[in-house]
Amino acid sequence: AALPNHYTPMKLVSGATTLEAGTDSLQVRFEAENGGVKLAKIYTLKRGQYTIGVRHDIANAGSATVSPQLYLQLVRDGNPARGESKWYFTFTGPAVYTDAQKFQKVDFADIKKKKADFEKSSTNGYVAMVQHYFASAWILPEGVPRNVSMDAVDIGASVADCCYRATIVAPLEPIAAGASKVMDAKLFVGPQEEKMLESLTPGLELLKDYGHLTILAKPLYWLLDKLHSFILNWGWSIVGLVLLLKIAFYWLNAKAYSSMAKMKAINPKVMEMRERLKDNPQQMQQEMMKIYREEKVNPLGGCFPIMVQIPVFIALYWVLLSSVEMRNAPWLGWITDLSTPDPYFILPAVMTLTTLLQTALNPTPPDPMQAKLMWFMPLIFSVMFFFFPAGLVMYWITNNVLSIAQQWVINTRMGVPPQFNLPKFK
């Protein structure tokens, strides 16, 4: 049947098109007619909200029963958001949420290859288009059957050359001649503010994607938000959160640094033994294990406590990278936006310095190749941070400084004078 669709011209029939001072909502009505069926779309916009109510009034003015279907689309090209750094590793593309399959991200490349895997039929959830900090989503009422599809149009040579459509189609019950039907929908277009998303519909907060560490990231964001409610500065809130985490992991860190201090104390004995037995690798290994037993040192004792903490700090990384609250949030001085790189590269330089200082405080590995890697890895890692948002770099600097301070105190208490072991490359 020739029914109104997106090719049918729609006429603006409402009077006001501006949200006047003193009013909190505005309704804008468009109408179209085709094949004896009248369609009215009423958009309800509310002050201070990112959700638009979209009501579809369908009236059958013809002489025969019609069976229309409502379709809603989100269309986007395959390019990352403007100004987006390739170092951020954030997801850009469509997503589907249902009660059964939960949050399902779909890569543009899979759509282009027609290999996209997601739940295509349900009676709940939403379809969305996601990018760093922002998202859009169509939300239908619970219980309304809908089918979801995705395709690429204007296909070019690469993923970025295409436009991608995420479409919801909701078949409506037949409308008899002279009858009408109303279908409501909500269109969200806005920032990924976690608390706001949670209040709109189940699962919408997952648009703010923490990846596989959501179970750790969500409480970390909650704590960061609570700190901000007192400190009123996101930069200092990050410093405060890292400080609380270091306090929480104090005893684990103390165990790790104590093990490192013991390793540092016996390092001269190990180096002398290695030099003496350099032509006998098997005996060298036996002597090394003997030294470890006699000195009651576990060579892996400094690694395990730190490895336990790695998932927490990776989760915090994703919290800071994903939180739109960092966007345009100042810290102090020249840092006017925690979501963008330091314009003068001061913070990355400080981070590199603190990383090297922390490396220098650790005992030198007996193996020369390990000793070289111990210095190369922090340098390679630090280069990446020159392109990272200032908030992330500041979090890492805070962690480094607190770790250096704790390691210094523990070494001093154990009678192992803190000293910086500079690299000796030959």
Salt bridges, closest charged atoms under 4 A:
ASP24 OD1 - ARG47 NE 3.83
GLU31 OE2 - ARG29 NE 2.82
ASP57 OD1 - ARG55 NE 3.24
ASP77 OD1 - ARG76 NH1 3.50
GLU84 OE1 - HIS132 ND1 3.04
ASP151 OD2 - ARG165 NH2 2.42
GLU194 OE1 - LYS208 NZ 3.32
GLU194 OE2 - LYS218 NZ 3.01
GLU198 OE2 - LYS218 NZ 3.39
ASP209 OD2 - LYS105 NZ 2.52
ASP225 OD2 - LYS195 NZ 3.08
GLU272 OE2 - ARG276 NE 3.12
GLU275 OE2 - LYS278 NZ 3.16
GLU295 OE2 - LYS269 NZ 2.81
